[in-house]
Amino acid sequence: MNSDTAELAAVDPTSEPPVPSEAALAPPRRSRLPAAWERLRADPEHAAAVSESWRALWSSRLLIWVASVATILAFGFGPVRHAFIPRGVTSGFGWLGDLLAAPAARWDGSWYLVIAHYGYRPDLFPFTASRTAFFPLYPLGLRGISTLGVPAVLAGVLLSMLALALALYGIHRLASLEYASRGGIAGAASGEVARLAVLLTAFAPMAFFFSAIYSESLYLALSVGVFWFARHGRWAWVGVLGALAAATRSAGLVLVLPALILYLYGPRQDRPADFARRARSLLPRYRPRANLLWLGLIPAGLAAYLGYLSLAGGDALSPFHAQQVWDRHFAGPFLGAWDGIKAGFEGALQLAGLQGGHTYVSNAVTDPLAPSPRALTATVVSPGHDVLLLAFLLAGAVATVGVLRRLPLAYGAYVLAALALPLSYPVSSQPLMSLPRFLVVLFPLTIWFAAWLAARPRWQTPVLGLSAVLMVLFAVDFATWHWVA
């Protein structure tokens, strides 16, 4: 357009205005993030997930802390345990500090706090091998928060609570996604399933571990994230979160299995299947592409940890050798379950015969951080503990069958692979040791149970009430130095 035609266009009312370019129509870069945030806030599923997760988070944590503190005020801090309790790590904060730390800083929390401070230094033998059984991501996060001037115990609580908040939100969204795609179950809306899944997670009998200085909440958040992003085809995020999970605990490595199943078989939200007719076939429904390589990051998290131990002058395989400290051994695939069943029946017989406690752990090692070296002697528990562990095993078995029947294949495969580790490597004197902690992070079990409960409204209040009562009882035991799981 020359100057003459431009002048005519300016005075001609019938002339069409110039069409703006695509660059002019595109929103400024700075406005894209607020716009995405506004869309997220306008999403009713997001709003419900935030609201219901927040209510479950603060109410369950408040219940744990109030019950634990009240019990200690009434009955004291509990028996003196010959456990790993370095002064200034889980105690020695003054009366009020010790009281407030009690619901969080017990048992394995000592190990994470020591690792956050000392790392995996090989000069702390004989505890070097024991410490390597606790994977590095959680203590790294704890140390990072502590560098901001936050006391170590408080840093651990903050890290666990933040991870729990993300996990509850993710479970809500994931449960809603799975059951919305199925039109609900037995007439129950997907939103109701999601709400119950959050409540069952926050008030589970072992849910007090989620706010303790343990890696459970961090691992739960990462594993939920792996499934969420895999369902939406965000494979780079799947690889990154899976690698972080594998650096959090050994079970994180098995996340590569459900991620691969979701990639090849679905269901997926990112694109339709390449071979839709293979819905009931063993052949993959999705053609592999280059983004499949992102799943290779998942084992890299474990490899990085082992490589660090080797470069630091230690044994790269020490995290696996360290299981011998707790007398774990390979009994065969899932054969530890049979040992646990026998131990449970023996415990029931001991209870019926009014027999006393029995020994299940004996650690003949010393505490290098104590003022004077002292032996860590055996811990004695009631025979009813084996009965309790058997009850968790049976409940987990029922829920696993439900997951295999009602949820996509990837969920059931994940549960079986994750349970294969503790059930194939039992503790000699207590085969199902710590099984409740292994179960509480397996969110597919909770999602299935939430769906089952959503179809039975009359059961909801009694089940949630019983679960909350058990959570309080176990939390009080934990805070007063009684072994729970």
C-alpha positions as CSV (number, residue, x, y, z in Angstrom):
1,M,0.0,0.0,0.0
2,N,1.5,3.3,-1.2
3,S,0.8,6.8,0.3
4,D,-2.0,7.5,-2.2
5,T,-4.0,4.3,-1.5
6,A,-3.4,4.7,2.2
7,E,-4.9,8.1,2.1
8,L,-8.0,6.8,0.2
9,A,-8.4,4.0,2.7
10,A,-8.4,6.5,5.5
11,V,-11.3,8.4,4.1
12,D,-13.2,5.5,2.5
13,P,-15.7,4.1,5.1
14,T,-16.3,1.0,3.0
15,S,-12.7,-0.1,3.1
16,E,-11.9,-3.1,5.4
17,P,-9.5,-2.6,8.3
18,P,-6.2,-4.4,8.1
19,V,-6.2,-8.0,9.5
20,P,-4.0,-8.2,12.6
21,S,-1.1,-10.6,12.5
22,E,-1.1,-13.9,14.6
23,A,1.6,-12.3,16.7
24,A,-0.6,-9.4,17.5
25,L,-3.5,-11.8,18.4
26,A,-1.4,-14.0,20.7
27,P,-1.6,-13.0,24.4
28,P,1.5,-11.6,25.9
29,R,3.8,-14.2,27.4
30,R,3.5,-12.7,30.9
31,S,-0.3,-13.2,30.8
32,R,-0.2,-16.9,29.9
33,L,0.6,-18.1,33.4
34,P,-2.1,-16.1,35.1
35,A,-4.6,-17.2,32.5
36,A,-3.7,-20.8,33.0
37,W,-4.1,-20.3,36.8
38,E,-7.5,-18.7,36.3
39,R,-8.6,-21.6,34.2
40,L,-7.4,-24.0,36.9
41,R,-9.3,-22.1,39.6
42,A,-12.4,-22.2,37.4
43,D,-12.2,-25.9,37.1
44,P,-14.7,-27.4,39.6
45,E,-12.7,-30.7,39.9
46,H,-9.7,-28.7,40.9
47,A,-11.7,-26.6,43.4
48,A,-13.2,-29.8,45.0
49,A,-9.8,-31.5,45.2
50,V,-8.2,-28.5,46.9
51,S,-11.1,-28.0,49.4
52,E,-11.5,-31.6,50.3
53,S,-7.8,-32.4,50.5
54,W,-7.2,-29.4,52.7
55,R,-10.0,-30.3,55.1
56,A,-8.7,-33.9,55.4
57,L,-5.1,-32.7,55.9
58,W,-5.6,-30.3,58.7
59,S,-8.2,-32.3,60.6
60,S,-6.3,-35.6,60.5
61,R,-3.0,-34.0,61.5
62,L,-4.6,-32.0,64.3
63,L,-6.2,-35.2,65.6
64,I,-2.8,-36.9,65.7
65,W,-1.0,-34.1,67.5
66,V,-3.7,-33.5,70.0
67,A,-4.1,-37.1,70.9
68,S,-0.3,-37.8,71.1
69,V,0.4,-34.7,73.2
70,A,-2.5,-35.3,75.5
71,T,-1.3,-38.9,76.1
72,I,2.2,-37.9,76.9
73,L,0.9,-35.2,79.3
74,A,-1.1,-37.9,81.0
75,F,1.2,-40.9,81.0
76,G,4.7,-39.6,80.1
77,F,7.0,-40.1,77.2
78,G,6.8,-43.9,77.4
79,P,9.4,-46.6,78.2
80,V,13.2,-46.1,77.7
81,R,14.1,-47.9,74.5
82,H,17.5,-49.2,73.5
83,A,17.0,-47.7,70.1
84,F,18.9,-45.3,67.9
85,I,18.0,-42.0,69.8
86,P,20.9,-39.5,69.4
87,R,20.5,-36.6,71.8
88,G,19.8,-33.4,69.9
89,V,18.3,-35.2,67.0
90,T,15.0,-36.6,68.3
91,S,15.3,-35.3,71.8
92,G,17.1,-32.8,74.0
93,F,15.0,-29.8,72.9
94,G,13.6,-29.0,76.3
95,W,10.4,-30.4,77.8
96,L,8.1,-28.5,75.5
97,G,10.2,-29.1,72.4
98,D,10.4,-32.9,73.1
99,L,6.6,-32.9,73.7
100,L,5.8,-31.3,70.3
101,A,8.4,-33.4,68.5
102,A,7.0,-36.7,69.9
103,P,4.4,-37.4,67.2
104,A,7.0,-37.0,64.4
105,A,10.5,-37.8,65.6
106,R,10.6,-41.5,66.5
107,W,12.3,-44.7,65.3
108,D,13.4,-44.3,61.7
109,G,13.1,-40.6,62.0
110,S,16.4,-40.7,63.8
111,W,18.1,-42.1,60.8
112,Y,16.8,-39.5,58.4
113,L,17.8,-36.7,60.7
114,V,21.3,-38.1,61.1
115,I,21.7,-38.6,57.4
116,A,20.5,-35.0,56.8
117,H,23.3,-33.8,59.1
118,Y,26.1,-36.2,58.5
119,G,25.3,-37.7,55.1
120,Y,26.6,-41.3,54.4
121,R,30.1,-40.7,55.8
122,P,31.9,-44.0,56.0
123,D,33.7,-43.1,59.2
124,L,30.6,-43.6,61.3
125,F,31.0,-47.4,61.1
126,P,29.2,-49.7,62.0
127,F,26.2,-47.5,61.3
128,T,27.3,-46.7,57.8
129,A,25.7,-49.9,56.4
130,S,22.5,-49.3,58.3
131,R,22.2,-45.7,57.1
132,T,22.4,-46.7,53.4
133,A,19.2,-48.6,53.7
134,F,17.5,-45.2,53.9
135,F,17.5,-43.6,50.5
136,P,18.7,-40.0,50.0
137,L,16.0,-37.9,48.6
138,Y,14.0,-37.3,51.8
139,P,17.0,-36.4,53.9
140,L,18.3,-34.2,51.1
141,G,15.0,-32.3,51.2
142,L,15.1,-32.1,54.9
143,R,18.6,-30.7,54.8
144,G,17.6,-28.2,52.1
145,I,14.8,-26.8,54.3
146,S,17.2,-26.8,57.3
147,T,19.6,-24.5,55.5
148,L,16.9,-21.8,55.7
149,G,17.3,-21.7,59.4
150,V,14.4,-24.1,60.2
151,P,15.1,-26.6,63.0
152,A,15.7,-30.1,61.6
153,V,12.7,-31.7,63.2
154,L,10.4,-28.9,62.1
155,A,11.9,-29.1,58.6
156,G,11.0,-32.8,58.5
157,V,7.4,-32.2,59.5
158,L,7.1,-29.4,57.0
159,L,8.5,-31.6,54.2
160,S,6.2,-34.5,55.1
161,M,3.1,-32.2,55.4
162,L,3.8,-30.5,52.0
163,A,4.2,-33.9,50.3
164,L,1.0,-35.2,52.0
165,A,-0.9,-32.2,50.7
166,L,0.2,-32.8,47.2
167,A,-0.5,-36.5,47.5
168,L,-4.0,-36.0,48.7
169,Y,-4.7,-33.6,45.9
170,G,-3.3,-36.0,43.3
171,I,-5.3,-38.9,44.7
172,H,-8.5,-36.9,44.5
173,R,-7.8,-36.0,40.9
174,L,-6.7,-39.5,39.9
175,A,-9.7,-41.2,41.5
176,S,-12.0,-38.7,39.9
177,L,-10.4,-39.4,36.5
178,E,-10.6,-43.1,36.7
179,Y,-14.2,-43.4,37.8
180,A,-15.5,-40.6,35.7
181,S,-14.2,-42.5,32.6
182,R,-16.2,-45.5,33.9
183,G,-19.4,-43.6,34.6
184,G,-19.1,-44.2,38.3
185,I,-19.4,-47.6,40.0
186,A,-22.7,-49.1,41.2
187,G,-24.3,-45.6,40.9
188,A,-21.6,-43.8,42.9
189,A,-20.4,-40.5,41.3
190,S,-16.7,-40.1,40.6
191,G,-16.6,-37.1,42.9
192,E,-17.8,-39.2,45.8
193,V,-15.1,-41.8,45.1
194,A,-12.5,-39.1,45.1
195,R,-13.7,-37.6,48.4
196,L,-13.6,-40.9,50.1
197,A,-10.2,-41.8,48.7
198,V,-8.8,-38.6,50.3
199,L,-10.5,-39.3,53.6
200,L,-9.4,-43.0,53.7
201,T,-5.8,-41.9,52.9
202,A,-5.7,-39.1,55.5
203,F,-7.3,-41.1,58.3
204,A,-5.8,-44.6,57.5
205,P,-4.7,-46.5,60.5
206,M,-1.0,-45.9,59.5
207,A,-1.6,-42.3,58.2
208,F,0.3,-40.8,61.2
209,F,3.5,-41.8,59.3
210,F,2.6,-39.2,56.6
211,S,3.4,-36.3,59.0
212,A,6.3,-38.0,60.8
213,I,9.9,-37.7,59.7
214,Y,9.5,-40.7,57.4
215,S,9.7,-40.9,53.6
216,E,6.1,-42.3,53.2
217,S,4.4,-39.0,52.3
218,L,7.1,-38.0,49.8
219,Y,7.1,-41.3,48.1
220,L,3.2,-41.3,48.0
221,A,3.2,-37.9,46.3
222,L,5.8,-38.9,43.7
223,S,4.1,-42.2,42.8
224,V,0.7,-40.5,42.5
225,G,2.4,-38.0,40.2
226,V,3.8,-40.7,38.0
227,F,0.4,-42.2,37.4
228,W,-1.3,-38.8,36.8
229,F,1.2,-37.7,34.2
230,A,1.3,-41.1,32.6
231,R,-2.4,-41.0,32.2
232,H,-2.0,-37.7,30.4
233,G,0.9,-38.7,28.3
234,R,3.4,-36.3,29.9
235,W,6.3,-38.8,29.7
236,A,9.1,-36.4,30.6
237,W,7.4,-35.7,33.9
238,V,6.9,-39.4,34.4
239,G,10.6,-40.1,34.0
240,V,11.6,-37.2,36.4
241,L,9.1,-38.1,39.1
242,G,9.9,-41.8,38.8
243,A,13.6,-41.1,39.2
244,L,12.9,-39.1,42.3
245,A,10.7,-41.9,43.7
246,A,13.5,-44.4,43.0
247,A,15.8,-42.1,45.0
248,T,13.3,-42.0,47.9
249,R,12.9,-45.7,48.5
250,S,13.7,-49.0,46.8
251,A,10.1,-49.6,45.8
252,G,10.3,-46.6,43.5
253,L,12.1,-48.7,40.9
254,V,9.0,-50.8,40.2
255,L,7.1,-47.6,39.0
256,V,8.7,-48.3,35.6
257,L,6.3,-51.3,35.2
258,P,3.0,-49.4,35.5
259,A,4.4,-46.5,33.5
260,L,5.3,-48.9,30.7
261,I,1.9,-50.6,30.8
262,L,0.1,-47.2,30.6
263,Y,2.4,-46.2,27.7
264,L,1.7,-49.4,25.7
265,Y,-1.8,-50.3,26.7
266,G,-3.4,-47.2,28.3
267,P,-5.8,-45.9,29.2
268,R,-4.4,-42.6,28.1
269,Q,-5.8,-39.1,27.8
270,D,-3.3,-37.6,25.4
271,R,-4.2,-39.5,22.2
272,P,-6.4,-42.3,20.9
273,A,-5.0,-45.8,20.6
274,D,-3.2,-46.7,17.4
275,F,-4.7,-50.2,17.5
276,A,-8.1,-49.8,19.0
277,R,-9.1,-53.4,18.2
278,R,-6.5,-54.8,20.5
279,A,-8.4,-53.8,23.6
280,R,-8.5,-57.4,24.8
281,S,-5.3,-58.5,23.2
282,L,-1.8,-58.9,24.7
283,L,-0.4,-56.8,21.8
284,P,0.2,-53.1,22.6
285,R,-2.5,-50.7,21.7
286,Y,-0.1,-47.8,21.4
287,R,2.8,-47.7,19.0
288,P,6.1,-46.8,20.7
289,R,7.6,-43.4,19.9
290,A,10.7,-41.6,20.9
291,N,9.1,-40.3,24.1
292,L,9.2,-43.8,25.5
293,L,12.9,-43.2,26.3
294,W,11.9,-40.9,29.1
295,L,10.9,-44.0,31.2
296,G,14.6,-44.8,31.3
297,L,15.0,-42.0,33.8
298,I,13.2,-44.0,36.5
299,P,16.0,-46.5,37.3
300,A,18.5,-43.6,36.9
301,G,17.4,-42.4,40.4
302,L,18.5,-45.6,42.0
303,A,21.6,-45.7,39.8
304,A,22.6,-42.2,40.9
305,Y,22.4,-43.2,44.6
306,L,24.4,-46.4,44.1
307,G,27.0,-44.5,42.0
308,Y,27.4,-41.8,44.7
309,L,28.0,-44.5,47.4
310,S,30.7,-46.1,45.2
311,L,32.4,-42.8,44.4
312,A,32.4,-41.9,48.1
313,G,34.5,-44.9,48.8
314,G,31.7,-47.2,50.1
315,D,29.9,-50.3,48.8
316,A,27.6,-49.5,45.9
317,L,25.4,-52.4,46.9
318,S,25.3,-51.6,50.6
319,P,21.6,-50.5,50.5
320,F,20.7,-54.1,49.7
321,H,23.3,-55.6,52.1
322,A,22.0,-53.4,54.9
323,Q,18.8,-55.4,55.0
324,Q,20.8,-58.0,56.8
325,V,20.9,-55.7,59.8
326,W,17.1,-56.3,60.2
327,D,17.6,-59.9,59.3
328,R,15.7,-59.8,56.0
329,H,16.4,-62.7,53.6
330,F,15.1,-64.0,50.4
331,A,12.5,-66.6,51.0
332,G,11.2,-67.0,47.5
333,P,8.6,-65.0,45.5
334,F,5.8,-63.9,47.9
335,L,6.7,-66.8,50.3
336,G,7.1,-64.4,53.1
337,A,3.3,-64.2,53.1
338,W,3.1,-67.8,54.1
339,D,5.7,-67.2,56.9
340,G,3.5,-64.3,58.1
341,I,0.4,-66.4,58.1
342,K,2.1,-69.0,60.3
343,A,3.5,-66.3,62.6
344,G,0.1,-64.8,62.9
345,F,-1.5,-68.1,64.0
346,E,1.4,-68.8,66.4
347,G,0.8,-65.3,67.9
348,A,-2.9,-66.1,68.3
349,L,-2.1,-69.3,70.1
350,Q,0.3,-67.4,72.4
351,L,-2.5,-64.9,73.2
352,A,-4.9,-67.7,73.8
353,G,-2.4,-69.4,76.1
354,L,-1.8,-66.1,78.0
355,Q,1.9,-66.4,77.1
356,G,4.3,-63.4,77.5
357,G,6.0,-61.3,74.9
358,H,8.5,-62.6,72.4
359,T,11.6,-61.1,70.8
360,Y,11.5,-60.2,67.2
361,V,14.5,-57.9,66.6
362,S,18.0,-58.2,67.9
363,N,20.7,-55.7,66.8
364,A,24.1,-56.3,68.3
365,V,25.5,-53.0,67.2
366,T,26.5,-49.8,69.0
367,D,25.4,-46.2,68.8
368,P,28.4,-44.1,67.6
369,L,26.7,-40.8,68.4
370,A,26.0,-41.6,72.1
371,P,28.3,-40.1,74.7
372,S,29.6,-43.6,75.4
373,P,29.1,-46.5,73.1
374,R,26.2,-48.7,74.1
375,A,24.6,-51.8,72.6
376,L,21.3,-51.7,70.9
377,T,19.5,-54.7,72.5
378,A,16.5,-56.6,71.4
379,T,13.0,-55.1,71.3
380,V,10.2,-57.1,72.8
381,V,6.6,-56.9,71.6
382,S,3.4,-58.7,72.3
383,P,2.5,-61.8,70.3
384,G,-0.6,-59.9,69.2
385,H,1.6,-57.9,66.9
386,D,2.0,-60.8,64.5
387,V,-1.8,-61.2,64.6
388,L,-2.2,-57.5,63.8
389,L,0.3,-57.9,60.9
390,L,-1.7,-60.9,59.6
391,A,-4.9,-58.8,59.6
392,F,-3.2,-56.2,57.5
393,L,-1.9,-58.9,55.1
394,L,-5.4,-60.3,54.6
395,A,-7.0,-56.8,54.2
396,G,-4.3,-56.0,51.6
397,A,-4.9,-59.2,49.8
398,V,-8.6,-58.5,49.4
399,A,-8.0,-54.9,48.3
400,T,-5.4,-56.2,45.7
401,V,-8.0,-58.5,44.2
402,G,-10.3,-55.5,44.0
403,V,-7.7,-53.4,42.3
404,L,-7.0,-56.1,39.7
405,R,-10.7,-56.5,39.0
406,R,-11.9,-52.8,38.9
407,L,-8.9,-50.6,38.0
408,P,-6.8,-50.5,34.9
409,L,-4.1,-53.1,34.6
410,A,-1.2,-50.7,35.5
411,Y,-2.6,-50.2,39.0
412,G,-2.8,-53.9,39.8
413,A,0.7,-54.5,38.4
414,Y,2.1,-51.8,40.5
415,V,0.6,-53.1,43.7
416,L,1.8,-56.7,43.0
417,A,5.3,-55.5,42.1
418,A,5.5,-53.2,45.2
419,L,4.3,-56.0,47.5
420,A,6.7,-58.5,46.0
421,L,9.6,-56.8,47.8
422,P,8.6,-57.1,51.5
423,L,6.7,-60.4,50.9
424,S,9.7,-62.0,49.2
425,Y,12.3,-60.7,51.7
426,P,10.7,-61.3,55.2
427,V,12.3,-60.8,58.5
428,S,13.3,-64.1,60.1
429,S,11.7,-63.5,63.5
430,Q,8.7,-61.4,62.3
431,P,8.0,-62.1,58.6
432,L,5.6,-59.2,58.0
433,M,7.6,-56.6,59.8
434,S,6.6,-53.1,58.6
435,L,4.0,-54.4,56.1
436,P,1.4,-51.8,57.2
437,R,3.8,-49.0,56.2
438,F,4.3,-50.7,52.8
439,L,0.6,-50.9,52.3
440,V,-0.4,-47.4,53.3
441,V,1.5,-45.8,50.3
442,L,-0.1,-48.1,47.8
443,F,-2.8,-45.7,46.8
444,P,-4.6,-48.0,44.2
445,L,-5.8,-50.0,47.2
446,T,-7.3,-46.9,48.8
447,I,-8.9,-45.8,45.5
448,W,-10.6,-49.2,45.1
449,F,-11.8,-49.3,48.7
450,A,-13.2,-45.7,48.3
451,A,-15.2,-46.9,45.2
452,W,-16.4,-49.9,47.2
453,L,-17.4,-47.7,50.1
454,A,-19.1,-45.1,47.8
455,A,-21.6,-47.7,46.7
456,R,-22.5,-48.5,50.3
457,P,-23.3,-45.1,52.0
458,R,-24.4,-46.7,55.3
459,W,-20.9,-48.1,55.8
460,Q,-19.1,-44.9,55.3
461,T,-19.4,-43.3,58.7
462,P,-18.6,-46.5,60.7
463,V,-15.6,-47.3,58.5
464,L,-14.1,-43.9,58.6
465,G,-14.7,-43.6,62.3
466,L,-13.1,-46.9,63.0
467,S,-10.1,-46.0,60.8
468,A,-9.7,-42.7,62.6
469,V,-9.8,-44.4,66.0
470,L,-7.1,-46.9,64.9
471,M,-5.0,-44.1,63.6
472,V,-5.1,-42.3,66.9
473,L,-4.3,-45.5,68.9
474,F,-1.3,-46.3,66.6
475,A,-0.1,-42.6,66.6
476,V,-0.2,-42.6,70.4
477,D,1.8,-45.8,70.5
478,F,4.3,-44.3,68.1
479,A,4.7,-41.1,70.0
480,T,5.4,-43.0,73.3
481,W,8.1,-45.1,71.7
482,H,6.1,-48.3,71.1
483,W,6.9,-50.1,67.9
484,V,4.1,-50.0,65.4
485,A,5.4,-50.8,61.9
